[in-house]
Amino acid sequence: MQVSGKVLVCDSIDQAGIDSMKRSGLTVDYRPEIKPPELISSVKDYDVIIVRSRTKITKEIIEAAASAKIIARVGVGLDNVDVQAAESRKIRVINAPEAASIAVAELAIGLMISLARSLPRADSETKKGNWVKKDLMGSQLSGKYLGIVGVGNIGRHLGRLARSLRMNLIGYDPIPISREFISETGMIVTDLNTLLSSSDFVSCHVPATQETKHMFNSDRLARMKPTAYLINTSRGEIIDENALYEALKSGKLAGAALDVFEVEPPTNKELLGLPNLVCTPHIGAQTKEAQQLAAIVIAEKVIQILRGVI
Ligand SMILES: NC(=O)c1ccc[n+]([C@@H]2O[C@H](COP(=O)([O-])OP(=O)(O)OC[C@H]3O[C@@H](n4cnc5c(N)ncnc54)[C@H](O)[C@@H]3O)[C@@H](O)[C@H]2O)c1
């Protein structure tokens, strides 16, 4: 069934999503460079507004969007959309949280190997002409205990990947973890403190909420083994970065890898300067496959909503 309506795409998104909306009968204006003044003056004619990370959909833009039925974010969070203002005007706000799971889980594995084998240092010293082989005695992932904090979409993907590397899984989640997943992976389900004191690697996959803010504080970090590594690809605010700095600096924690920070780009120079910290600039979902899937998922949701199916 064809649908009618006008879609404004304000950020660069994968062509597959645009093609899918056009095939269904929608008129799509692709303006990935649009600036706020232009957006405010032209937004009133559109039924659907699509963004990724660049464009902020503020209250002012929402008030100008007289015809809007849907605001869509081709990504996971909704940090750049004033959801309250949209909902007060009965505009549906949608995103594609499931599209990035594989990409983020694979990055977490990459960060674990980077920490265990000191890959950033191995790379930079070799390129500088320094043969530091004897300093780079690493450890294997196989046989180690991986603690997964938050066993949702990404946590479960990571668990399956880690099992294929012969790691043992420990999991903590306030919501019961499915029996099928536990029997498939052999995950030991426990409380957070037991997970922290038993794991060789701890990987965080929780949402940013009032409850998870600074859930990794000095007390929790002190419960981890001094030989353990902490990996965060979820949200920066769940780790108290000052407490992490102290734990890494004093050797109470062997290393940490962060894809996300309390402030992005990060400003905590002391933390960034530590040799046992590996950093990436929030690239968890930055794969061609995840971006394509997110655009397709959003296009499909837009079409279904306009058809009145969901
Ligand atoms: N680095 C990136 O680019 C990137 C990309 C995608 C998602 N993310 C982030 O990854 C995180 C996980 O995403 P997801 O898709 O797996 O979400 P999800 O909702 O599928 O899973 C989150 C899990 O965390 C659990 N949880 C909630 N509060 C908890 C607590 N206090 N302690 C332990 N577990 C708790 C939930 O019950 C749920 O099972 C989110 O913060 C998301 O924003 C980051």
The ligand as a MOL file (V3000), in Angstrom:
LIG
                    3D

  0  0  0     0  0            999 V3000
M  V30 BEGIN CTAB
M  V30 COUNTS 44 48 0 0 0
M  V30 BEGIN ATOM
M  V30 1 N 28.7960 3.4410 22.0960 0
M  V30 2 C 27.7790 3.6210 21.2720 0
M  V30 3 O 27.9160 4.2190 20.2110 0
M  V30 4 C 26.4520 3.0490 21.6220 0
M  V30 5 C 25.6100 2.5940 20.5900 0
M  V30 6 C 24.4060 1.9890 20.9350 0
M  V30 7 C 24.0160 1.9110 22.2810 0
M  V30 8 N 24.8170 2.4240 23.2540 0 CHG=1
M  V30 9 C 24.4300 2.3520 24.6670 0
M  V30 10 O 24.5520 1.0070 25.1160 0
M  V30 11 C 23.7010 0.8120 26.2520 0
M  V30 12 C 22.9620 -0.5080 26.1400 0
M  V30 13 O 22.1460 -0.5100 24.9730 0
M  V30 14 P 21.1550 -1.7420 24.6780 0
M  V30 15 O 20.6380 -1.5480 23.2950 0
M  V30 16 O 21.7880 -3.0390 25.0470 0 CHG=-1
M  V30 17 O 19.9970 -1.4190 25.7240 0
M  V30 18 P 18.9140 -2.4380 26.3130 0
M  V30 19 O 17.8000 -1.5890 26.8140 0
M  V30 20 O 18.6140 -3.5260 25.3430 0
M  V30 21 O 19.6890 -3.0960 27.5580 0
M  V30 22 C 20.0260 -2.3880 28.7210 0
M  V30 23 C 19.9710 -3.3640 29.8820 0
M  V30 24 O 20.4610 -2.7050 31.0500 0
M  V30 25 C 19.6770 -3.1620 32.1410 0
M  V30 26 N 19.7950 -2.2360 33.2640 0
M  V30 27 C 19.0830 -1.1140 33.5320 0
M  V30 28 N 19.5020 -0.5810 34.6950 0
M  V30 29 C 20.5040 -1.3800 35.1650 0
M  V30 30 C 21.3200 -1.3610 36.3200 0
M  V30 31 N 21.1900 -0.4020 37.2420 0
M  V30 32 N 22.2350 -2.3370 36.4720 0
M  V30 33 C 22.3630 -3.3240 35.5470 0
M  V30 34 N 21.6080 -3.4040 34.4340 0
M  V30 35 C 20.6910 -2.4470 34.2530 0
M  V30 36 C 18.2700 -3.2290 31.5620 0
M  V30 37 O 17.4280 -4.0290 32.3750 0
M  V30 38 C 18.5390 -3.8420 30.1920 0
M  V30 39 O 18.4950 -5.2570 30.2260 0
M  V30 40 C 22.8090 2.0640 26.3170 0
M  V30 41 O 23.3340 2.9600 27.2710 0
M  V30 42 C 22.9730 2.6900 24.9420 0
M  V30 43 O 22.7580 4.0770 24.9810 0
M  V30 44 C 26.0330 2.9730 22.9510 0
M  V30 END ATOM
M  V30 BEGIN BOND
M  V30 1 1 1 2
M  V30 2 2 2 3
M  V30 3 1 2 4
M  V30 4 1 4 5
M  V30 5 2 4 44
M  V30 6 2 5 6
M  V30 7 1 6 7
M  V30 8 2 7 8
M  V30 9 1 8 9
M  V30 10 1 8 44
M  V30 11 1 9 10
M  V30 12 1 9 42
M  V30 13 1 10 11
M  V30 14 1 11 12
M  V30 15 1 11 40
M  V30 16 1 12 13
M  V30 17 1 13 14
M  V30 18 2 14 15
M  V30 19 1 14 16
M  V30 20 1 14 17
M  V30 21 1 17 18
M  V30 22 2 18 19
M  V30 23 1 18 20
M  V30 24 1 18 21
M  V30 25 1 21 22
M  V30 26 1 22 23
M  V30 27 1 23 24
M  V30 28 1 23 38
M  V30 29 1 24 25
M  V30 30 1 25 26
M  V30 31 1 25 36
M  V30 32 1 26 27
M  V30 33 1 26 35
M  V30 34 2 27 28
M  V30 35 1 28 29
M  V30 36 1 29 30
M  V30 37 2 29 35
M  V30 38 1 30 31
M  V30 39 2 30 32
M  V30 40 1 32 33
M  V30 41 2 33 34
M  V30 42 1 34 35
M  V30 43 1 36 37
M  V30 44 1 36 38
M  V30 45 1 38 39
M  V30 46 1 40 41
M  V30 47 1 40 42
M  V30 48 1 42 43
M  V30 END BOND
M  V30 END CTAB
M  END
